[in-house]
Amino acid sequence: MIAKTLKGLEEVLAQELTELGADEVQIQRRAVSFRGDKAMLYSANLWLRTALRVLIPIKTGKLKIQNSKLKITPEEQLYELVKRIPWADYMTADTGFAIDTTVYSDMLRNSRFVTYRVKDAVADYWQEREGRRPNVKVTDPDLRINVHVSQDQVTVSLDSSGESLHKRGYRVATTEAPLSEVLAAGMLLMAGWNGQSDLYDPMCGSGTIPIEAALIALNIPPGLFRKEFAFERWPDFDADLWDELYNDDSRERTFDHMIYASDASFYAIQQAEKNIKSAGVQKYVTLKQIRLEELKIKNYELKIESPLVMINPPYGERLAQQKDMLDLYGKIGTALKHQFAGATAWIISSNTEAMKQIGLKPSKKMHLLNGELDCQFNKYDLFAGSRKQIVKSLKS
């Protein structure tokens, strides 16, 4: 099996799979391959926080460059490869199917044409077998086929997830440019979050980080809220096994701390409140509307002690916003220095110039992809007193 993920989260996903009990876990480009039985397939979809989808490869092949001796084009080679797959093992002529194609190849440059040829191959297989063709069903298909072409390598897989796994099912409200649930969970796991302390998100938006933090702290599977996974429509679906795995709450744990979240926008707080309630974690998340520069822990009516601070500030991609962003990031740095001594802060942003305005030296730098934006994900150790004084006291 192959679990797809975002750039930069491969190691986190590999660790998740190892802890889940998967065999032969190997990191790939934006993916992790692994082996397991049907229970592992179901569990991977239910439990993986940093996976986008779980694929089962059913056919691999290698395309040959067309020349005078080899008259068949790469497109026709792909067609023949797909048509030779025993589709009767995975579907019937009544199965509505959809095709998801990813192409990184000099031999096949038109991904739409690749999709058409794969569709023709599947349809022609059934035409020759039963004299009728299955229907392509783009919306709510019964079977999702994934085709990946990397130069001359072709992999045809069945998509066991359906909709991307970042669509947890709890989001009922949103704000502009919400953070992906998969990215939020990955950031939290990279920061070592497991519910061992308080957590604070001062720019919570629609609440993705607080919700994912609560689910991790309580060890609630992220797939619990979804209406359906693609494998539930497969001919070999084991309903009894799925019910057993889905209803098993033995891994859940208690969470003795609190997650605090705030935002300057009243609208964002309203949206976050809806999502937090939808996820059923309102008992563990405290919301407040407040501007970052106004934040004073003593007046915040909260007892935050050495929290993990996680911030996804605006990036200000438009040039006209740059001055405002520089000021905002400066205020973030001031708040961290004066209000969170002794805590650890993690900040993600694509605005490298604005990140410099925080005025703190990161103890760790990592690179993540937020949508199409290359981002820095920095860790800041917030010492009480000057860093030099702390280092001196430790040495003595």
N, C-alpha and C positions, 0 to 999 in steps of 0.2 A: 504494500500500500504506500501511497505518497500523500503526505499532508502538506498543503501549500500554505505559505505565510508571507508576511511583509519582509522587505529587505531589512536586515539587522536583527530580526527576531528568531533566526534559525537555531541558535544555541539554546534559547529559552524553550522553544518548541521541542527540541531534542530532549531536553531535561524533563519536560512534561511527559513525553512519550515513555521515557525510561521509568519514571515514577509510576506510570500507568501499567507498566509490565510488558511493554512492547519488546519484541526481539529484533536484533540486527538493525538497530537505530543508526542511520547514517545521514549526515548533513549534506544537503545539496544547495543549489542556488535558489533562494527563496522557497525552499522546500526541505522536508525531511522524509526519507524513505524508512520503512519499517515493516516488520512481519508480525502476523498475529492471526487469530481465528475470528469467527463471526462475532463473538463477544467483544473482541478487541476493536473490531470495526465499529460496532455500535457504541462502545465506550469512548472511542476516540471522538466521534461526533458529539457525544453528550458532554464530555469532560474537557476537551482541549480548549484552552482560553486564547491561545495565540495562533490557531489554525484558521484558515479561510475556507478550506474545503478538504475533504478526504477522498482521494481517487484510488481506484483499483485498475492498474494496467491490465489489459486483456490481449494486446498485440503490440509488438515493437517491430520495426523494420528499418532498412537503410535504403535511401534513394541513390540512384546512380546518375551521374551526369550524362545528359543526352549527347551522343556523337553519331557519326555516320553508321557505325555498326549497331548502336543501340537506338533504334528509331522511336521507341516509346518514350514519351515525355515524362518528366517528374510528376506531373499532375495525373497522368494515366497510371503510373506506378503506384501512386497513393491510392487511386481508385481500386486497383486490383488488390492491393494489400488489405484495404478495408472490406472489400467484397468477400474475401476468403475467410473472414471471421465467422465462426458459427453463431450467427445472431439468434438462432432459435434457442440457444442456451440462456439468453438474457431477455428475450422479448417475444412477442407474437406479432402477427400482421395487423392486429388491432391496437398495438401499442403506439400511442402518440409520443414522438421523440423530438428532442432538441439537441443542437450541436453547438458546443463552445470551442472555438478555435483560437490557438495562439501560435503565431508563426514568427520565428527568427531565422530566416533562411534566404540565401541568395538564389536558391533554386526555385523556391516558391514564395513569391513576394506579395501576392494578392490573397490575403486571408479570407476574403469573401468568396473568391473562386474556390479556394480549398474547401470551405464549408459546403459549397454547392456540390463538389465532386464526392465528398464524403456522404452527403445526403443521397446522391444518385446511387452510390455503391450499396448503401443499406436498402434503399427502395428496390433496386434491381435484384438484390439477393432474394427478397421476398416475392418479387414478380416471377422470378424463375422457379422458386420453390412452391408457391401456392397460387400464382396467377393474379395476385393483387398486391397493392403497395400500401405500406403504413403511411400515416399522415405525419407531417412535421407539425409539431405543436409548440410554438414558441412560448406561450403563456401556460404555466402549470402543466408541464409535460409529465408523462408517466416514466420516461427514461431520459436521463441526461448523459450525452456522450461527449467526452472531452478529447480533443485532438491537439497534440503538442508537437510542433515541428521545429527542431533546432538544427539548422544547417541541413545535413543529410539524414538526421535521426528522426524517426517518427514514432510517437507513442500514442496509442489509442486507449482511452481509459473510460471506465464507468464512474460517474460522479455520484458518490453515496450521500452527499450532503444536501444537494438541491440549492436553495438560496445560500449565498455566502454565510459562513458561520458567524461573521461579525454582526449579522442581523439576529441578535439574541431573542427578540420578541417582547422585551419589556419597554422599549422606547415608544412612547405614545405622544411625545411632544419634542420639539427640537428648536434650536437656535441656529443662527448663521454659522456655517462651517463647523458642525459638531465633530468632535474627535471620534475616530473609529474605536469601537469597543475592543477590537483585537489589539490595536495599538496601545490603548489605555491599559489593558491587562498586561501587555508585554512590558510597558514601562514600569508598572508596579512590581512585576516579578523580577525585572532586572535590578530594581532598587532593593530587592530582598524582602518585600512586604509579605507578611503572612498573618497580620493581625496582632503583632507583638507590642504595639504601642498605639497612641493616638495618631490620627492622620488629618492633615489640613490641606484643603484646596481652596486658595483665596480667589481663584478665577474659574469657578466651577462650570459656567455655561449651563448646559442642559443636564449636567450631573453625571456624565459618563465615568469620570475618575472615581468619585465617591461610591457609585453603584458597584463598579468592578472591584473596588477595594473591599466593599462589604461582602461581596460574593466570595472573594478569595479568603477573607478573614473567617467566614463561616463555613468555608469549603463546600459551597453550593454549586453544583454543575451549571455552567453558563447556558447549556442547551436545554435546561429545564423549562424555559418559557416558550420555546418554539412550538408551533402547531404541528410541524411535520418535518421529517427528514426524507430525502429521496429514496433511501433504502427500504422504507416502509411500503413502497409500491413494487418492489422487486418480487419475482416469482418465488424466490426461496426465503422470503421474509419470515423470521421466526418470532411470532407475536408473543409467545410465552417468555422467551429469552429477553426480549425487549422490555416487557412489563417488569420482569424481575430486576433488570438493570436500572430502569427508569425510576422504580419505586424504592430502590435501596437507599436509605438515608443514613446508613451506618458510618459514612465518612464525614458527616457534618460535625462541626465542633462549636464550642462556645466562643464568644468574643466578648472580652471583659473591658475593652477600651471603647473609644468613641471616634467617629469620623465627623469632622467639622468641614463645612463648605460654605463659601460666601461668594458674592459677586456684586459688582457695582450696579448691575442692571436688575430692576425689579421684575422685568419680563423674564430674564434668565432664571431668576429664583422661582418664579411661577412654573416655568417649564421643568426645571429640575425637580421641583416638588412632585409634579405629576409622574415623572419617570421613576423617582425613588419609591413612590407609593405603588406604582405598577410592578416594580421589582420586589416589593414586599420587605424592603430593608429600612423603612422609615424609623424604626425603633433604634437604629444604629447610626443614623445620619442627622446632624443638626444643621439647619440652614439659617443664613442671616444675610440680609442685604446691607452691604457696607463697602465703601471705597477703600482700596488698599492703603492709601496714604492716611486714612483716618483710623486705621486699625491700631488699637491698643489692647493688648491681651487682657490687662487688668479690667478694662471697661467692656470687654467683649462678652461678659457674663458666661464665660466658659472656663473650665479648668483644664487647659491644654498643658501637658507636661512632656517636654522633649519629643515632639511629634515628628513624624515623617511628613515633610512638606512637598507637595507635588503641584507644579504650576505649568499650565499650557496657556501662556499669554497670547494676545493678538500678535501676528507676525508683521503686519503693516506692509503688505506686498506692493502697494502703490507708492510711488516715489513721493507724492504729496504728503503721505502719512509719516515719513521718516522722522521728522522733528518730534512729532507727538510720540512716536515709538521710543525714541532716545530718552525722552522725559519719563515715559512710563516705566521703562526698564531701570532707569535710575531710581525711581520710587520703589520698585521691587527690591532692589539692592538695599536701600535704606531701611525698608520694613524688615527684611531678613536680618540685617545687622542688629537692629535695635529691639526687635520683638521676639526673635526666635533663637537667642543664644542657647547653645547646647543641642540644637536640633540638627537634622540633616535635610537639605533641600535638593530637589531635582527639578530642573527646568528644561523644557523642550522648545526650540524655536528655529526657524529657518533664517532669522535676521541676525547674522553674525555681528554686524556693527552694533546693533542694539544690545546684544548679549554682553558686549564689552562694558556697557554702561552700568551693569550690575555692580561692578567694582569689587568683586570677590574672585579669588583664584579657584577654579574648579579642581577638585581632587581626582575627578575622573571625567573623561570625555568619550562619548560614543556617538555613532551616526545612525540615524533612523530615517525612514521615509514616511512622511505624512501626506498621503495622496501622491501628488507629483513633486512635492517639495522635499529637498534634502535638508534634514534638520540636525542640529547638534542637540544631544541629550546630555546635560552636564550635571554632575553631582557637586554640591557645596557643603562642606563641613562647617557649621556655624559655631565657632568657639565663643565662650563667654570670656570677654577680655580680648586682647590682641593675640594674633596667632603666635607671635614671637614669645609672648608671656606664657602661653600654653606649652609650647615646645620646650621652653626653658624649665618650667616646673616639672615636666615629664622627665627631662634629663636629670634633674636634681633628685 
